[in-house]
Amino acid sequence: MGSFIGWVVAYYFNFLCEWSSTGTFFIFSAFCCANFILLAIMVPRLKDESIG
């Protein structure tokens, strides 16, 4: 699964940079934020600990 996601990112990165470099940054940062939220929800041992 990880190599498939890596392939998709590599395939679309050049297209997205030609379209809008700012848009590319915001799309990838939105995915990172979504992954962080999913991690905080799905890993119960982190619920009571501070991240900082």
Secondary structure, 3 states (H helix, E strand, C coil): CHHHHHHHHHHHHHHHHHHCHHHHHHHHHHHHHHHHHHHHHHCHHHCCCCCC
